[in-house]
Amino acid sequence: MVGMADYVNEGKSYERDMTYIPDRITAEPGRSQDPHGHDKQPAEIEAPTWQAEPGRYRLVAARACPWANRSIIVRELLGLQDVISLGTPGPTHDQDSWTFDLDPGGVDPVLGIPRLKDAYEKRFPGYPRGITVPAIVEEASGEVVTNDFPWITHDLFFEWKDHHKEGAPDLWPEDRREEMEQVMRRIFTEVNNGVYRCGFAGSQEAYDEAYDRLWVAMDWLEERLADRRFLMGEAITEADVRLFTTLVRFDPVYHGHFKCNRNKLTEMPNLWGYARDLFQTPGFGDTVDFGQIKDHYYKVHTDVNPSGIVPKGPDLSGWTTDPGRAHLG
């Protein structure tokens, strides 16, 4: 998502706008390959659909953004690097758009645009909402296809299966899916979004409520991970991807910048070991850029950090130490 829409609304609790471009990219236009439970036939879907074709699309995802980071991780885990290209905006942006500051001349080398907004405007002139990442853009037309981040990773798994690498992980195991969706829902509302409710609270009362909700969920996760290596057992799933992108940002930004400071991640033995276990798994830690993460939060959120000063800490060397989790599975 984008920081431009994330500002403190004085006196109010933070509410995330969850309205996105609903289009989906599917293996069969108009139909989803996800059986959604026990139905073995592809499910009919109402949103506009595009054909899943290698080389047709570009995933635009800033490494600084947790919502975008999850799409980069899933693309890596499934081996879609040569199927869907990747564009990476820089960590900072203005109130208008993410920009391609990291590319030569400040222009995306495939799309030929300096601002992600150009792809939105090409399809929707006068696009009225925030310019968010992740977004998928059709390379030939230069038009945005979708920015609906939960569906993007869902469809990378279900709709691009014909293009997954051999041995790609089963991120949505059928026998665990019902429970996994409940776990992911709680992680999203209480943790992924919970840290933002703390950081962008517009009153003491709103902050206190958000803080308490966050730490109830964090304690639940600490307990859940005491006797299982990953959230759903012995194997990595989509649920782990979704939690990881918040945990990896916790001590560098959320603990201080968003005032989520009951304790650090490093002080929660199970969560800290779990986060390191994922970080050291190919596809996770190698998608993380702590410098970009800190630059984004501390420089873009000027209402939370008016000085724009980026702290030098914390010490991040512990991420490469032994997680001590292998005995769990």
C-alpha distance (Angstrom), angle and dihedral (degrees) to the residues before:
residue distance angle dihedral
M1 . . .
V2 3.74 . .
G3 3.77 132.3 .
M4 3.79 92.7 -144.0
A5 3.81 89.9 80.8
D6 3.80 94.4 42.6
Y7 3.74 107.6 88.3
V8 3.78 135.9 136.9
N9 3.80 111.4 -94.2
E10 3.78 102.5 -156.2
G11 3.77 114.1 -118.5
K12 3.80 94.8 5.2
S13 3.76 140.1 94.5
Y14 3.78 117.8 -109.4
E15 3.80 115.0 -99.1
R16 3.80 119.9 -172.5
D17 3.79 117.7 -136.7
M18 3.82 104.7 -127.5
T19 3.81 97.9 -176.8
Y20 3.81 110.7 120.9
I21 3.79 139.7 159.6
P22 3.82 99.5 -76.7
D23 3.82 98.7 -151.8
R24 3.80 117.3 125.0
I25 3.77 134.6 -159.1
T26 3.80 109.3 -134.2
A27 3.78 137.3 176.5
E28 3.80 89.4 -123.3
P29 3.83 114.7 31.0
G30 3.77 111.4 -113.7
R31 3.79 94.4 12.5
S32 3.79 134.1 80.6
Q33 3.80 125.3 -139.3
D34 3.80 90.8 -147.2
P35 3.82 107.6 100.0
H36 3.84 91.0 -156.4
G37 3.77 95.8 -140.6
H38 3.77 124.4 -28.2
D39 3.81 99.4 -16.5
K40 3.80 104.0 111.8
Q41 3.81 94.1 -164.1
P42 3.80 122.4 85.0
A43 3.77 110.2 -91.2
E44 3.78 121.4 -117.5
I45 3.80 111.9 -118.5
E46 3.78 129.4 -160.5
A47 3.81 101.7 -153.9
P48 3.82 118.8 94.1
T49 3.79 109.7 -90.8
W50 3.78 137.0 -151.2
Q51 3.79 128.3 -158.5
A52 3.81 117.6 -98.7
E53 3.80 102.5 -124.0
P54 3.82 126.7 161.5
G55 3.78 113.5 -114.3
R56 3.80 94.9 16.4
Y57 3.80 101.4 97.0
R58 3.79 141.0 50.6
L59 3.78 122.0 -151.8
V60 3.80 108.9 -143.9
A61 3.79 107.7 -159.9
A62 3.80 129.2 155.4
R63 3.79 113.6 -139.6
A64 3.80 89.1 -141.3
C65 3.81 94.0 63.1
P66 3.83 119.1 81.1
W67 3.81 93.5 -151.1
A68 3.80 91.0 51.4
N69 3.81 93.1 41.4
R70 3.81 90.5 62.5
S71 3.83 90.6 58.5
I72 3.80 91.0 50.4
I73 3.81 90.3 51.1
V74 3.81 93.9 49.6
R75 3.82 91.1 47.7
E76 3.81 88.5 53.6
L77 3.81 96.1 44.6
L78 3.80 92.5 50.8
G79 3.80 94.4 45.0
L80 3.81 96.2 -119.7
Q81 3.80 95.9 139.6
D82 3.83 93.1 112.8
V83 3.80 93.2 39.6
I84 3.82 102.0 52.2
S85 3.81 118.0 27.0
L86 3.80 121.7 -135.5
G87 3.79 128.9 -131.6
T88 3.80 118.1 -171.9
P89 3.81 120.3 -159.6
G90 3.78 117.8 -155.5
P91 3.80 121.4 -93.6
T92 3.80 97.4 -105.3
H93 3.77 130.8 57.1
D94 3.78 141.6 164.4
Q95 3.80 126.5 -114.3
D96 3.81 90.3 -85.2
S97 3.79 107.2 56.2
W98 3.76 151.9 -27.9
T99 3.79 108.8 -92.3
F100 3.80 135.0 -152.0
D101 3.80 95.9 -121.1
L102 3.81 93.7 148.5
D103 3.82 94.8 59.7
P104 3.82 124.7 83.6
G105 3.79 109.0 -83.7
G106 3.81 89.7 4.6
V107 3.81 90.8 -83.6
D108 3.81 127.7 122.2
P109 3.83 104.0 -113.0
V110 3.82 94.6 -139.1
L111 3.79 103.8 34.8
G112 3.80 94.7 35.7
I113 3.80 93.5 -139.6
P114 3.82 131.0 122.8
R115 3.81 95.5 -152.7
L116 3.78 130.7 41.9
K117 3.80 86.9 -138.9
D118 3.82 87.8 72.9
A119 3.82 90.3 67.7
Y120 3.80 91.7 48.6
E121 3.80 92.6 47.5
K122 3.79 92.6 47.2
R123 3.79 90.4 63.1
F124 3.81 99.2 27.6
P125 3.83 111.1 28.6
G126 3.79 108.2 -150.1
Y127 3.82 92.3 15.1
P128 3.82 102.0 -162.7
R129 3.81 103.1 -155.6
G130 3.80 135.8 68.5
I131 3.79 119.6 -66.2
T132 3.79 99.2 -118.9
V133 3.78 139.0 -174.7
P134 2.93 137.8 -106.2
A135 3.77 95.6 52.9
I136 3.78 130.8 159.9
V137 3.81 116.0 -141.2
E138 3.79 127.7 -168.9
E139 3.80 104.2 -122.5
A140 3.82 98.9 -148.4
S141 3.80 97.0 49.5
G142 3.79 97.2 29.5
E143 3.81 89.0 -135.6
V144 3.79 125.1 138.2
V145 3.80 112.5 -113.1
T146 3.81 102.8 -173.8
N147 3.79 143.2 -20.0
D148 3.81 96.2 -173.8
F149 3.79 95.3 129.3
P150 3.85 101.3 -167.2
W151 3.81 91.1 52.0
I152 3.80 93.2 45.0
T153 3.81 93.9 65.8
H154 3.80 92.3 36.1
D155 3.80 90.7 55.5
L156 3.80 94.6 43.2
F157 3.78 85.0 64.5
F158 3.80 103.0 38.1
E159 3.80 103.8 29.5
W160 3.82 101.0 38.2
K161 3.81 96.9 46.5
D162 3.80 93.0 120.3
H163 3.81 87.6 64.0
H164 3.81 100.9 43.1
K165 3.78 117.5 119.5
E166 3.78 118.8 -104.5
G167 3.77 110.0 -84.0
A168 3.80 95.0 18.0
P169 3.81 111.3 167.5
D170 3.79 121.2 -99.4
L171 3.79 97.4 -117.6
W172 3.81 93.7 177.3
P173 3.86 105.9 40.3
E174 3.79 108.4 -165.9
D175 3.79 95.2 -140.2
R176 3.82 91.5 54.3
R177 3.80 100.4 34.2
E178 3.79 100.0 101.0
E179 3.80 93.1 52.0
M180 3.80 91.7 39.2
E181 3.79 92.3 56.6
Q182 3.81 89.8 52.5
V183 3.81 90.5 49.4
M184 3.81 91.8 48.3
R185 3.79 91.5 48.7
R186 3.78 91.3 55.0
I187 3.80 92.1 44.3
F188 3.80 90.8 52.2
T189 3.79 98.1 46.8
E190 3.81 98.4 37.7
V191 3.83 105.5 29.3
N192 3.82 114.5 15.0
N193 3.80 90.8 42.1
G194 3.79 94.5 22.6
V195 3.79 94.1 73.8
Y196 3.82 88.9 53.2
R197 3.80 91.3 50.5
C198 3.80 87.0 57.0
G199 3.80 95.3 44.6
F200 3.79 97.2 45.8
A201 3.81 99.2 36.2
G202 3.80 110.2 139.6
S203 3.79 97.0 -154.4
Q204 3.77 140.4 28.8
E205 3.80 90.2 -110.4
A206 3.80 92.7 52.2
Y207 3.79 91.0 47.8
D208 3.82 93.9 48.2
E209 3.81 91.6 51.5
A210 3.81 92.6 46.4
Y211 3.81 92.1 47.4
D212 3.79 92.9 51.3
R213 3.82 92.6 47.7
L214 3.80 91.6 49.7
W215 3.77 95.0 52.1
V216 3.80 94.2 46.1
A217 3.81 86.3 57.8
M218 3.79 94.3 43.9
D219 3.80 90.5 52.4
W220 3.81 89.4 49.2
L221 3.80 90.2 53.6
E222 3.80 92.4 46.5
E223 3.80 89.3 54.7
R224 3.82 94.1 43.4
L225 3.80 91.8 53.7
A226 3.80 94.5 50.1
D227 3.80 94.0 91.2
R228 3.82 105.0 18.7
R229 3.76 127.9 63.9
F230 3.82 95.6 -140.6
L231 3.78 133.6 17.9
M232 3.80 94.8 -92.2
G233 3.79 98.6 31.7
E234 3.80 132.2 -87.0
A235 3.81 99.0 -9.2
I236 3.80 134.5 63.5
T237 3.80 115.6 -108.7
E238 3.80 138.2 175.6
A239 3.81 87.5 -87.8
D240 3.81 90.3 65.1
V241 3.80 92.0 49.7
R242 3.79 90.5 53.0
L243 3.80 94.6 49.2
F244 3.80 95.7 41.9
T245 3.81 95.9 62.5
T246 3.80 90.4 58.9
L247 3.80 95.5 42.7
V248 3.81 94.0 50.3
R249 3.82 88.9 55.6
F250 3.79 95.8 42.7
D251 3.78 103.5 93.2
P252 3.85 97.1 30.1
V253 3.82 95.1 52.2
Y254 3.80 119.9 -10.0
H255 3.81 97.2 55.7
G256 3.81 93.8 58.1
H257 3.81 109.1 11.2
F258 3.81 94.3 46.0
K259 3.83 95.1 32.9
C260 3.82 93.8 -120.6
N261 3.76 87.8 144.0
R262 3.78 110.6 139.6
N263 3.78 85.3 113.0
K264 3.77 140.3 -30.6
L265 3.78 125.7 -96.8
T266 3.80 87.8 -114.1
E267 3.82 87.9 63.3
M268 3.82 93.8 59.5
P269 3.82 104.6 77.3
N270 3.80 99.7 -160.7
L271 3.79 97.6 41.2
W272 3.80 91.7 43.6
G273 3.80 92.9 50.5
Y274 3.81 90.7 45.0
A275 3.81 92.8 49.7
R276 3.81 91.5 49.9
D277 3.80 90.5 47.5
L278 3.81 89.7 57.0
F279 3.81 93.7 40.5
Q280 3.79 90.2 57.5
T281 3.83 92.0 49.0
P282 3.83 113.2 97.5
G283 3.79 109.4 -102.7
F284 3.80 95.2 33.2
G285 3.80 115.7 61.2
D286 3.79 93.2 28.0
T287 3.82 89.0 62.9
V288 3.82 92.8 53.8
D289 3.81 123.3 95.5
F290 3.80 109.5 -177.8
G291 3.81 92.3 -171.4
Q292 3.80 91.9 56.5
I293 3.80 91.4 44.9
K294 3.79 93.0 54.3
D295 3.79 93.6 43.0
H296 3.79 91.4 53.0
Y297 3.79 99.1 50.4
Y298 3.79 99.7 37.1
K299 3.81 97.1 41.5
V300 3.81 102.5 36.4
H301 3.81 99.9 42.5
T302 3.79 95.1 67.7
D303 3.79 93.2 160.1
V304 3.81 89.4 60.1
N305 3.83 96.2 35.8
P306 3.84 107.2 23.4
S307 3.82 93.9 174.9
G308 3.79 93.2 58.9
I309 3.81 88.9 -141.6
V310 3.80 113.3 153.9
P311 3.83 113.2 -145.6
K312 3.80 117.7 -124.8
G313 3.81 94.2 -137.7
P314 2.91 165.1 106.1
D315 3.79 110.1 70.3
L316 3.82 104.4 -114.0
S317 3.80 98.8 -176.4
G318 3.81 91.8 102.7
W319 3.79 92.1 73.6
T320 3.80 90.3 81.2
T321 3.81 96.6 49.2
D322 3.83 122.7 106.5
P323 3.82 109.1 -74.2
G324 3.80 92.3 -153.7
R325 3.82 92.3 -143.3
A326 3.81 103.8 112.6
H327 3.81 92.6 97.6
L328 3.81 89.4 66.3
G329 3.80 94.3 67.7
